[in-house]
């Protein structure tokens, strides 16, 4: 029988600022990513939720680590 790794997941959400969205506080993003990394979380994916005309409303980051 193989030993299968079990994962746990963490999701962080960041607001986009500006008139039509799309501006993210990169300092806050870096601090959050580095903090998660120190706690053993690995970034899996980042995606934006859109509103009108392709502008971003929120940026969502998904992390995983072995359980």
Residue pairs with C-beta under 8 A, 6 or more apart in sequence:
5 66
5 67
6 66
6 67
7 64
7 65
7 66
7 67
8 64
8 65
8 66
8 67
9 44
9 62
9 63
9 64
10 36
10 41
10 62
10 63
10 64
10 65
11 60
11 61
11 62
11 63
12 32
12 36
12 60
12 61
12 63
13 58
13 59
13 60
13 61
14 24
14 25
14 28
14 29
14 32
14 58
14 59
14 60
14 61
15 24
15 57
15 58
16 22
16 23
16 24
16 48
16 55
16 56
16 57
16 58
16 59
17 23
17 24
17 25
20 51
20 52
20 53
20 55
21 51
21 55
21 56
21 57
22 55
22 56
24 56
24 59
29 59
29 61
32 61
33 43
33 61
36 43
36 63
37 43
39 65
40 65
41 63
41 64
41 65
42 63
42 64
42 65
43 61
43 62
43 63
44 62
44 63
44 64
45 61
45 62
46 59
46 60
46 61
46 62
47 59
47 60
48 56
48 57
48 58
48 59
48 60
49 56
49 57
49 58
49 59
49 60
50 56
50 57
51 57
